[in-house]
Amino acid sequence: MRFPNDLEKAKALIKDYGKPVEFKMLVTATPRGRTIGQVLQQFWKRAGANMEIEQVDQATIPPRAFMRQFQLTPWRIVDLADPDIQMYANFKTGSPVALANYSNPELDKLLEHARVTADQDKRIEDYCAISAARSTRRRSGSGPSRTPTTQSRARRSKDCPRCTAG
């Protein structure tokens, strides 16, 4: 996982929001799940938000996710050689697997373009832009969210300055 490292900026954004920031995160009732939950809970506490941990068994997470019964949930994103399958399914408006119900016409356009473009350099640029658009959404704090346990290959690509910046 990649975590923001500007605590002062996080505090300022929460202060600017002007209301208490409180949310609940599902974590697995395992030592690893509890540890991840506690680390994130401490981070958010330091930033000025209250994150409650709800421990559930692993089998509970998928049905809760698909029924949209969460504010923040862990989710595995398979790290495939081609990010199209996961990215399109998880982030395209209207996809039954787009669990956060996020809708962004710009992101949809990038997903469509990357899906039909044969030029690898253009596809890398599209997936870098997709990653940037997703990061902007996460910072906006709108709607439920997921925390992927792996990042797409495009996000880590050194071929695209937008992928490695920030």
trRosetta pair geometry for C-beta under 8 A, 3 or more apart (Angstrom, degrees):
i j d omega theta_ij theta_ji phi_ij phi_ji
1 147 6.6 5 -120 174 128 109
1 148 7.8 157 -106 84 81 60
1 149 7.0 -53 -62 -132 91 44
2 151 6.7 30 -10 -59 117 140
3 43 6.7 -102 -163 -129 137 160
4 9 7.6 -107 164 75 131 116
4 10 6.3 137 100 -63 137 117
6 9 3.9 22 127 21 119 119
6 10 6.4 148 98 -19 69 84
7 10 5.5 -54 -150 36 35 114
7 11 6.3 37 153 -20 67 103
7 46 6.0 -47 -146 131 126 115
7 47 6.2 -132 -151 -89 74 78
8 11 5.6 -50 -148 35 33 113
8 12 6.4 34 153 -19 64 106
9 12 5.6 -53 -147 37 33 113
9 13 6.4 34 154 -20 66 104
10 13 5.9 -54 -147 35 30 110
10 14 6.5 27 155 -15 64 107
10 47 3.9 -59 130 -135 124 119
10 48 7.6 170 128 25 87 95
11 14 5.9 -59 -150 39 30 108
11 15 6.2 30 153 -20 66 108
11 47 5.6 -144 -69 -157 63 57
11 48 5.3 103 -128 -12 73 125
12 15 5.6 -54 -145 38 31 112
12 16 6.1 33 155 -20 65 107
13 16 5.7 -53 -145 37 30 112
13 17 6.6 43 150 -31 61 99
13 139 7.7 -93 -148 -174 161 91
14 17 5.5 -43 -155 20 34 120
14 21 5.4 -88 -138 -3 105 139
14 47 6.0 127 -19 148 143 90
14 48 4.4 166 99 81 152 122
14 49 5.9 -133 -118 -55 141 91
15 18 7.6 43 161 -67 39 47
15 48 6.9 11 -54 106 75 172
17 21 6.4 57 85 -60 157 109
17 141 7.6 -10 -106 52 137 164
20 50 7.0 -2 176 14 106 114
21 44 7.8 -127 111 -173 115 108
21 48 7.0 76 38 111 115 81
21 49 3.8 -52 96 -117 114 100
21 50 7.0 157 93 25 61 66
21 141 7.7 -75 -132 -148 120 146
22 49 6.9 -176 -77 -172 37 78
22 50 4.4 -7 -110 68 84 104
22 51 7.8 -177 -151 -77 48 33
22 52 7.3 36 -176 -14 89 100
23 49 7.3 -4 18 169 93 120
23 50 7.7 148 24 89 50 63
23 51 5.9 -14 70 -115 79 70
23 52 7.3 -148 107 27 34 80
23 71 4.5 -156 -165 135 100 145
23 72 5.9 75 142 -10 127 114
24 51 7.4 136 -108 -167 24 60
24 52 4.4 -30 -106 71 79 103
24 53 7.6 171 -157 -83 71 8
24 54 5.3 39 175 -17 113 116
24 70 7.7 -126 94 -158 93 61
24 71 5.1 106 54 30 71 125
24 72 7.1 -175 95 33 42 87
25 37 6.1 178 94 -127 119 91
25 40 6.5 -16 39 101 172 141
25 41 7.7 -140 36 -69 128 84
25 51 5.7 11 -5 -177 113 110
25 52 7.3 168 21 80 66 50
25 53 6.0 -27 67 -111 90 56
25 54 6.9 -179 85 26 38 80
25 71 7.0 -85 -76 78 47 93
25 72 4.1 -37 -105 83 82 112
25 73 7.2 173 -159 -80 65 33
25 147 7.9 19 -148 -7 122 130
26 54 5.3 -40 -101 77 56 101
26 56 5.7 -26 -157 20 102 120
26 60 7.8 -143 -161 108 131 106
26 61 6.1 149 136 -112 138 88
26 64 6.5 142 -89 102 162 149
26 70 5.4 -60 -12 -126 123 120
26 72 7.1 -169 19 93 70 58
26 73 4.5 9 45 -115 119 79
26 74 6.7 -116 93 10 88 78
27 33 4.1 146 160 173 92 95
27 34 6.4 133 123 -79 136 34
27 36 6.1 177 -136 77 125 100
27 37 3.7 -84 -34 -59 163 123
27 53 5.7 -24 16 -159 124 99
27 54 7.1 145 22 72 71 48
27 55 5.7 -35 76 -102 87 63
27 56 7.6 139 71 26 37 71
27 74 6.6 74 -115 -19 55 121
28 32 7.1 12 71 79 118 87
28 33 3.2 -151 63 -72 73 150
28 55 7.2 18 135 -153 19 75
28 56 6.9 -65 -116 74 40 60
28 57 7.0 31 -150 -158 77 24
28 58 5.1 17 -125 -77 121 74
28 61 7.0 -47 -78 -43 84 131
28 74 7.1 -57 -22 41 91 144
29 33 6.2 -40 -29 75 12 142
29 34 7.3 43 -143 -53 39 97
29 55 4.0 91 -89 165 84 107
29 56 6.1 -149 -24 80 101 9
29 57 5.7 -42 32 -78 113 52
30 33 4.4 92 47 8 80 104
30 34 6.9 -150 83 -5 39 86
30 58 7.5 24 -29 -51 122 102
31 34 5.9 -57 -146 39 28 109
31 35 6.2 28 156 -21 64 109
32 35 5.7 -56 -147 36 29 112
32 36 6.4 28 156 -17 65 105
33 36 5.9 -55 -147 37 29 109
33 37 6.2 29 154 -17 64 109
33 55 6.7 117 119 -131 124 88
33 74 7.5 -114 -126 -6 93 153
34 37 5.6 -59 -148 40 30 113
34 38 6.1 28 156 -19 67 108
34 53 7.5 77 -134 169 61 150
34 55 6.5 2 -84 -100 86 126
35 38 5.8 -56 -145 37 29 109
35 39 6.3 30 156 -20 65 105
36 39 5.9 -54 -148 35 30 111
36 40 6.4 22 157 -11 64 109
36 74 7.4 54 114 -83 150 134
37 40 6.0 -62 -148 42 28 105
37 41 5.9 32 154 -24 66 110
37 53 4.1 84 170 -126 132 126
37 55 7.3 -103 -8 -78 168 83
38 41 5.4 -51 -140 36 31 116
38 42 6.4 31 159 -18 64 103
38 53 7.1 -17 -66 -63 56 155
39 42 6.1 -57 -153 35 27 108
39 43 6.6 30 150 -20 63 105
40 43 5.5 -51 -148 34 36 114
40 44 6.3 29 157 -14 68 105
40 51 6.3 -84 126 112 92 163
40 147 8.0 -77 -97 -85 153 166
41 44 6.1 -58 -148 40 28 105
41 45 6.2 33 152 -24 64 107
41 51 4.7 -142 -114 80 66 109
41 52 8.0 59 -116 -105 114 10
41 53 5.8 -55 -64 -46 135 109
42 45 5.5 -51 -143 34 32 115
42 46 6.4 34 157 -19 64 103
43 46 6.0 -59 -156 35 29 109
43 47 6.5 20 150 -13 65 110
44 47 5.4 -58 -146 42 36 110
44 49 4.2 -67 179 75 98 103
44 50 7.2 169 128 -80 115 4
44 51 4.2 82 62 -15 154 120
45 48 7.8 72 -179 -53 27 13
45 49 7.2 -96 -76 68 28 54
45 50 7.1 51 -97 -103 72 49
45 51 7.3 -101 -45 25 74 90
51 72 7.8 -34 -144 41 110 146
56 60 4.0 -98 161 76 123 142
56 61 6.4 150 91 -59 121 71
56 64 7.2 57 101 -13 173 152
57 60 5.2 102 61 -5 70 105
58 61 6.1 -44 -164 9 42 115
59 62 7.4 -50 -167 28 40 100
59 63 8.0 20 152 4 65 106
60 63 6.6 -72 -161 47 41 99
60 64 5.8 33 155 -18 77 119
61 64 5.9 -66 -144 42 27 109
61 65 6.0 28 161 -24 67 110
61 73 6.2 145 -155 -172 95 117
61 74 6.7 -41 -144 64 146 87
61 75 7.8 -176 161 -87 122 64
62 65 5.6 -57 -144 35 29 112
62 66 6.2 17 165 -10 67 108
63 66 5.9 -59 -141 43 32 103
63 67 6.0 21 161 -9 68 112
64 67 6.0 -64 -142 47 26 102
64 69 4.5 -94 -158 72 76 102
64 70 5.5 88 143 -47 106 105
64 73 6.9 174 104 -108 110 145
65 68 7.5 23 176 -78 32 34
65 69 7.9 -82 -53 46 17 68
65 70 6.2 -12 -96 5 56 139
65 73 5.3 -161 -91 108 97 162
65 75 6.6 112 -123 -90 152 112
65 99 5.0 -27 175 -140 95 146
65 146 7.5 49 -136 -98 120 117
66 96 7.9 23 -144 164 98 90
66 99 6.9 -81 -87 -110 42 103
68 99 6.9 177 -92 -168 73 73
68 101 6.8 31 -116 -32 134 120
68 144 6.7 169 -159 24 83 156
70 73 4.1 5 168 -45 163 115
70 144 5.7 101 95 -155 77 136
71 144 5.4 -138 -146 -117 31 86
71 145 7.7 6 153 29 55 73
72 144 6.8 -164 -68 -162 41 74
72 145 5.4 -4 -111 67 79 86
72 146 7.4 158 -158 -98 57 25
72 147 6.6 42 179 -24 99 103
73 99 7.5 -73 57 137 128 144
73 144 7.5 19 2 173 97 115
73 145 8.0 177 27 95 63 47
73 146 5.6 -31 70 -114 79 74
73 147 7.4 -160 94 19 33 80
74 146 7.3 72 -168 -165 12 78
74 147 5.5 -43 -110 64 56 98
74 149 6.5 44 -172 -56 101 105
75 99 7.0 178 -88 37 156 150
75 146 4.2 -13 14 -171 130 128
75 147 6.9 141 25 60 76 45
75 148 6.0 -43 80 -97 86 54
75 149 7.2 -157 87 -10 37 89
76 148 7.3 78 -147 -153 20 67
76 149 5.1 -30 -108 33 64 121
76 150 7.1 36 -160 9 69 98
77 86 5.3 102 -167 -177 93 139
77 90 6.6 -19 -113 -54 113 163
77 148 4.2 -17 4 -143 122 119
77 149 6.9 168 24 42 71 65
77 150 5.5 -135 72 61 82 85
77 151 7.8 44 76 -103 128 19
77 152 7.2 -60 133 -62 132 76
78 85 8.0 -25 71 92 118 116
78 86 5.7 -163 55 -76 82 133
78 150 7.4 17 -151 56 10 137
79 150 4.5 -89 -52 144 109 146
79 151 7.6 38 -102 70 108 37
79 152 7.1 174 -126 -120 71 36
79 153 6.6 109 -169 -47 89 84
80 83 6.5 157 67 -90 93 36
80 85 6.0 23 37 43 164 117
80 86 6.2 164 14 -12 116 115
80 153 7.8 -98 82 -8 46 116
81 153 7.1 14 -148 -13 31 158
82 85 6.8 82 97 -5 93 92
83 86 6.0 -72 -165 54 62 100
83 87 4.8 49 147 -21 96 121
83 127 5.6 97 61 -129 143 139
83 152 4.2 47 -118 -157 135 125
83 153 6.0 -149 -52 38 107 86
83 154 5.2 -73 -1 -8 154 112
84 87 6.0 -68 -132 45 21 104
84 88 5.5 15 175 -15 66 117
84 114 6.5 -168 -99 123 92 104
84 115 5.6 116 -145 -106 122 73
85 88 6.5 -61 -143 37 14 105
85 89 6.3 5 162 -9 56 117
86 89 6.0 -65 -143 43 26 106
86 90 5.7 7 168 -6 66 119
86 152 7.0 -173 82 -95 126 105
87 90 6.3 -67 -137 46 21 100
87 91 5.7 -33 -177 28 62 118
87 111 6.3 -164 130 -120 103 101
87 114 7.6 -18 95 89 144 147
87 127 6.9 -110 -79 -124 168 96
87 130 6.2 41 -166 148 135 155
87 152 6.4 25 -66 -91 110 151
88 91 7.2 -79 -121 53 12 78
88 92 5.1 15 -170 -30 60 126
88 95 7.1 149 145 -84 61 149
88 111 5.3 134 -104 -174 73 118
88 115 6.2 66 -84 -81 135 124
89 92 7.0 -14 -84 19 10 106
89 95 5.5 167 -160 -179 41 145
89 97 4.3 3 164 67 94 142
89 98 7.4 -163 151 -54 44 71
90 95 7.1 -67 -39 94 5 147
90 97 5.7 -66 -86 122 49 103
90 98 5.9 112 176 -100 31 60
90 99 7.5 -30 -147 10 76 85
91 95 7.5 36 55 29 20 139
91 98 6.0 118 -103 -118 14 104
91 102 6.6 -30 -144 76 71 120
91 107 6.1 -95 153 158 114 130
91 111 6.5 -174 92 -77 102 140
91 130 7.2 119 97 -172 158 112
91 134 6.7 -68 -118 -89 145 115
92 95 4.5 88 69 -33 91 120
92 98 6.2 -130 60 -61 50 132
92 108 6.0 88 -143 -118 69 80
92 111 5.3 -155 -87 120 92 163
93 98 7.0 -92 -112 62 19 176
93 102 7.7 -102 -91 106 68 55
93 103 4.2 64 -115 -129 109 86
93 104 7.2 -169 -59 32 108 42
93 105 7.6 -5 -25 -81 147 48
93 107 7.9 124 -35 82 91 102
93 108 5.2 -33 6 -79 108 128
94 98 7.1 63 56 28 21 138
94 103 7.7 62 -31 -105 66 107
95 98 4.1 102 64 -20 95 103
98 101 6.5 112 119 -85 95 26
98 102 6.4 -118 174 44 111 75
99 144 7.4 -78 136 104 83 121
99 146 5.9 73 75 -50 123 130
100 143 5.7 102 174 126 89 119
100 144 5.2 -150 -132 88 70 77
100 145 5.5 30 -115 -107 129 39
100 146 5.9 -118 -52 -8 108 92
101 143 6.1 -134 70 -164 95 141
101 144 7.2 68 25 43 98 99
102 107 7.8 1 131 60 111 160
102 137 6.0 45 -145 -172 139 153
102 143 6.4 175 -80 79 74 151
103 108 7.8 3 -162 -42 66 121
104 107 3.9 62 85 13 112 113
104 108 6.6 175 87 -14 57 83
104 133 6.3 169 120 169 155 124
104 137 6.9 -106 -48 -76 144 128
105 108 5.4 -52 -144 36 34 115
105 109 6.3 38 155 -23 66 103
106 109 5.8 -53 -151 33 30 113
106 110 6.6 29 151 -16 63 105
106 133 6.2 -165 104 -120 110 141
107 110 5.7 -54 -150 37 34 111
107 111 6.3 35 152 -20 66 105
107 130 6.2 91 -144 -132 83 75
107 133 4.7 -179 -85 126 97 150
107 134 7.3 97 -120 -60 133 72
108 111 5.6 -54 -147 37 31 112
108 112 6.3 31 155 -18 65 106
109 112 5.8 -55 -148 37 29 110
109 113 6.2 28 155 -19 64 109
110 113 5.7 -56 -143 38 30 110
110 114 6.1 28 159 -18 66 108
110 126 5.0 162 -170 -163 87 88
110 129 5.3 -145 -128 97 144 115
110 130 5.0 -176 121 -72 136 87
110 133 6.9 172 21 1 153 148
111 114 6.0 -55 -143 38 26 108
111 115 6.3 31 155 -26 61 109
111 126 7.9 151 -78 165 23 117
111 130 6.5 93 -69 -107 73 130
112 115 5.7 -58 -151 31 28 116
112 116 6.7 -2 163 2 64 110
113 116 6.6 -77 -150 46 27 91
113 117 5.7 26 161 -29 69 119
113 122 7.8 -101 150 153 105 110
113 126 5.5 -161 94 -114 105 139
114 117 5.9 -56 -130 31 27 112
114 122 7.9 -169 -109 126 61 80
114 123 5.1 97 -149 -139 82 73
114 126 3.6 -173 -75 113 102 147
114 127 5.9 102 -127 -54 150 77
114 130 7.0 -42 -21 -34 152 134
117 122 4.8 -107 166 102 145 123
117 123 5.3 -177 89 -68 112 81
117 126 6.8 148 33 -18 145 146
119 122 4.0 60 89 13 111 113
119 123 6.6 173 90 -15 57 84
120 123 5.5 -54 -145 37 34 113
120 124 6.3 38 155 -22 67 101
121 124 5.7 -50 -150 32 32 112
121 125 6.6 33 150 -18 63 104
121 159 7.3 -122 -125 155 74 132
122 125 5.6 -52 -151 36 34 113
122 126 6.4 38 150 -21 66 103
123 126 5.5 -51 -148 35 34 114
123 127 6.3 26 156 -13 66 105
123 154 7.9 -112 138 -102 79 126
124 127 6.0 -58 -146 41 30 105
124 128 6.3 34 153 -21 64 106
124 154 6.0 -178 -141 -133 59 94
124 157 5.5 -159 -156 160 111 170
124 159 5.3 -17 164 89 159 124
124 160 5.2 -170 145 -44 103 123
124 163 7.7 -66 174 -32 91 141
125 128 5.7 -54 -148 35 30 113
125 129 6.4 29 153 -17 64 106
125 160 5.9 170 -94 -116 52 127
125 162 7.7 77 -145 32 63 128
126 129 5.7 -58 -151 38 31 110
126 130 6.2 35 149 -23 66 105
127 130 5.2 -43 -142 34 38 118
127 131 6.4 44 154 -21 64 100
127 152 6.5 -123 -178 122 123 141
127 154 3.0 -67 126 -162 133 166
127 155 7.5 -100 146 -46 100 56
127 157 7.5 91 89 -1 116 138
127 160 8.0 169 74 10 81 164
127 163 7.8 25 105 -88 85 122
128 131 5.7 -51 -151 34 31 113
128 132 6.5 32 150 -18 63 104
128 154 6.0 -132 -56 164 57 101
128 155 7.6 141 -111 -101 56 40
128 157 6.7 -92 -73 56 104 122
128 160 4.0 -126 -63 133 154 151
128 162 4.3 110 155 80 121 109
128 163 4.2 -91 -118 -56 104 91
129 132 5.5 -52 -147 36 34 113
129 133 6.3 36 152 -20 66 104
129 162 6.6 26 -72 113 55 159
130 133 5.7 -54 -148 36 31 111
130 134 6.4 31 153 -18 64 106
130 154 7.3 42 55 103 111 148
131 134 5.7 -54 -148 36 31 111
131 135 6.4 34 152 -22 64 104
131 152 6.8 -138 -81 51 113 118
131 154 6.3 -167 -34 107 126 102
131 155 4.5 152 -119 -98 149 88
131 162 7.7 145 69 127 106 99
131 163 6.3 63 59 -116 150 77
132 135 5.6 -52 -149 33 32 113
132 136 6.6 36 152 -21 64 102
132 162 5.6 -52 -51 170 134 117
133 136 5.7 -51 -152 32 33 113
133 137 6.7 35 150 -20 63 104
134 137 5.6 -53 -152 34 35 114
134 138 6.5 36 151 -21 67 102
135 138 5.7 -51 -150 33 34 111
135 139 6.6 30 153 -16 65 105
135 166 7.7 120 155 110 162 130
136 139 5.9 -59 -152 37 32 108
136 140 6.5 36 150 -29 65 105
137 140 5.6 -52 -151 25 34 114
137 142 7.1 -81 -165 48 77 98
138 141 7.9 42 166 -64 36 43
138 145 6.4 93 -122 -138 80 143
148 151 6.6 116 102 -84 128 50
151 155 4.4 -90 164 69 115 143
151 156 6.1 118 100 -39 120 99
152 155 4.9 106 62 -4 78 100
152 156 7.6 -165 96 4 49 84
153 156 6.0 -68 -156 45 38 101
153 157 6.6 64 145 -58 68 89
154 157 5.3 -26 -154 -14 39 122
154 160 7.5 9 -174 27 79 143
154 163 6.4 -133 154 -109 63 136
155 163 5.7 173 -161 -154 29 99
156 163 6.8 -33 46 160 4 121
157 160 5.1 46 98 20 117 98
157 163 4.7 42 59 87 83 170
157 164 7.6 -109 87 -43 51 92
158 163 7.5 -115 -77 85 20 119
158 164 6.0 46 -119 -58 56 138
159 163 7.6 34 59 32 59 137
160 163 4.2 77 80 -2 103 110
160 164 7.3 152 85 -3 60 86
161 164 6.3 -72 -149 47 36 96
161 165 5.8 40 157 -33 74 111
162 165 5.9 -50 -135 27 30 114
